[in-house]
Amino acid sequence: MKLDRRAAGRVIRSLRRSRKLSQDVLSGLAGIARTHLSMIETGSKQPNFETLWKLSGALDIRPSELVGLIELECEKAEAEERGYEGA
């Protein structure tokens, strides 16, 4: 499986929205800059493990769960890419 730079952002944005949190609120809870969160969500910046750890705490999930969701998103993106190549 290859890492999709945007996968973490899609997962974090989805979790944030499902909890009805703004970027300002989530970034404050995680102790990171709102602009940093925005860049992660858009895929222009890849979060390191410490940032994922902080975000998982702010989202009230285990870091392993967040990483697992990101893995699933990477697998989904890879499968979609293979589907388009085969069409």
N, C-alpha and C positions, 0 to 999 in steps of 0.2 A: 504494500500500500504506500502510495506517495502522499506527502503532506500537501494539502491544499491551503495556501496562505490565507484564503478567505473563510475557511471552514470555522475556525475559532470565532471569528467575528460574527458569522451567521448564527452560531449557537448562542453566543453571549447576548446578541441583540434579541434573539427570540426569547431567551430566558428573562431578560430585563423587561421586555414588553409584556410577557405573560404575568409578570409580577407587578405590572403597571408602575414601573419605576422610570424616571427620567434619567438621562445620562448624568445630569448634575447630581442626582441623589445616589445613583449606583457608584459613581466615581468617588463621591464623598465617603460612602460607606466602606469602599475598598481602599481609600487612601491614595488614590491616583488622580492625576489631572484629567479633567473632562476631555480635553483635546487628545490625550493619550487613549482614553476609552473610545473616542470617536474614530481615531485612526485604526484601532484594533477592529472595531465593528465594520469598517469599510474595507478592511484587508490591506491597508497600506502599511500597517505595522504588525509584526508578529509578536505576540506576547511571550515573555519568558515564563519560566515555571513560577517564580515568585509572584508575578502579576496574576497568573492563573489561580494561584493559591489565594491571593487577596480577593479576587473576584468571586471565587467559589464561596468564600466565607461571607461575602456581602450578599450573595445570592442564596445563602443558607443551604448549600449542598456540599458534599464531600469533594475534594479535589479530584479524586479518582472517578467520581461520577461525571464531573465536568470534562475530564480528559476522555472518558468513554463516549460521551455525547459528541465530542469533537471527532473522535475516531470514526464513529458512525457517519457523521457528516462527510468526512473525507472519503469513506467507502461509497457513499451515495454519489458524490461528485465524480468519483472515478468510474462508477458503473454508468452514469449518465454520459460521461465522455466516451466510454467504449461503445455505448449505444449509438451515439452520433457518428462515430467513426465507421460503425458497421452499416449505417443507413445509406 
